[in-house]
Amino acid sequence: MMLPRMKKVALLPVLAIGALAIGLVTGTPAAGQDVDTQAQIDNAISAAPSSVSAASTVLARELDAAGAFVVLQEGSNGWYCQADDLGTPDPDPMCFDQTWLDWMYAKGAGEAPTVSAPGFAYMLQGGSEASNTDPDATEPADGAEWMISPPHIM
């Protein structure tokens, strides 16, 4: 009979090989995409259930010359996903519908968003906000800390 410690040590290589195999399968870039683009796509689609994110359009956080988010991967179900905002301390990818996309474009243009229908968004990795009172804050105020939110839907 193996001692409990020996069982744990014997199990480590099996777990490591399994994790490596999963990483190779899920982390392989699609044809014509570089590793960074594929990493952004993988991160973005982690924000929602696969029934939503698998056929979503994945958008970069950068805008093109026309002021639209750069498309990293075309989708077909009317949902949009974006990868983690690297300016925040915790992962915060999100997937959202057209209402939220319109809201984001209006807010980015400095306009008051006009909402005519309910919107829905997923942030299943959670998120982090610099301020609960200033939606434009990019860092917490002096002496304040980042607010970390658990996985949620909006």
N, C-alpha and C positions, 0 to 999 in steps of 0.2 A: 504494500500500500504506500502510495506517494505521500510525502508530507505536504501539508497545505502550501507552504512556501514554494516547494518544488513545482506544484501544480500551477501556481501563479507565474513562475518563471517560464515554464514550458508553454503557457498560454500566450505570453507576450509576442513571440515571433508570429504566431498564427494571427493575432489581432493586427500586428503591424503590416503583414502581407495583405490581409483583407482590406485594411484602410488604404493601402497603396493602390490596390486593384480598383477599388471604388473611385479613388481620385483620378486614376488614369482614364476610366470610362467616362466619368462625368466632366472631367476637365479638359477633354480633347477639343481644340478649336475646330469649328466648322470650316469647310473649304473656303479659302479667301479671307479668313479672319485671323488677325494676330492674337497672341495670347492675352494681351491687355483687353482687347475688345471682348473676347470670349469670357474673361474673368468678370468684366462689367455685366455682361448678359447673365451669367450664372448668378451673380450677386443680385441683380435686379429681379430675376424671376423667383428668388427665394422669399420675396415679400408677400406672396399670396399663395393660396392653394394651387397645385398644379393644374386643376381643372380650369383655373382662370389664367395663370401665367404661361402655360405651355403654348398657347396660341396668341399671346399678347404682342403688341409692338413694343420693342425695347428702345427707349430713348436715352441718349447721353444727357448729361446735365448741361452741356454746352449748347449754345444757340448757333445756327448757321447765319449767313449774311442776310437772310430774309427775316431773321428773328424767330425762327422755329427751332425746336429741339432737333438735334441731329439724330437721325434714325440709325440705330445699330443693327436692328433686326426687324423686318416687317412682320406684322401679325395679321390675324384675320378675324378676331372676335370682338373688336371694339374696346379692348382694354389696353392700357399703357403701363409699362413698368420702368422705373429708373433705379440705378444702382446707388449705393451708399454715397452720402455727401461726405467727402473726405475732410471737410472743414469742421466736422463734429467728432466728439470722442467715441461714440458708440455706433455700431452698425445701424443704418436707418434707410434701407432700400424701401421703395414703395410701389404699389400697383394701384391704378386709379382709372376711373371711367372718364368719358368725355366732359362731364360737368366739371370735374376736378381739373382736367387739362385746360379747359377754357378759363377757369378761375386762376390757374397758375400763370397763363399768358397775360391776363388782365393785371394781376398783381405785379408781374415782372415789368409790365409797361407803365407802371405807376398809375394805373386806372383803378377805379372802384369796381371790383368784380360784380357782375350781374348774374345772379343765379335764378334760373327759371324752372329748374327741376332738381329733385334730390340727387346728390352725388354720393358715390361710395368709393372708399379707398381702403386698402390693406397695408398694414405695416407689421407683418408677423415676425420681424426681427426686432421690433421695438424702435425706439428713436431717442433723440436727445435734442433739447431745445435750449437756446441761450437765455431766453427770457419768457416769462408767462405774461408779461404786460407789453412788451415791444416785439411785434412780429418781424421787424426788420433787423433785430439784433443778430450779429454774427458771432458774438462772444458774450459771456456773462458780464454783468456790471462788476466793477471793482468790489471785491469781498464776497461776491456771489459765486455759486457753482453751477455747472451744467445741470439741467433737469433731465433725468433719465426716465423714459417712459417704457413700460413693458410692451410686449406684443399687443396690438390693438387694431380695431377697424374704425374708420371714420365715416 
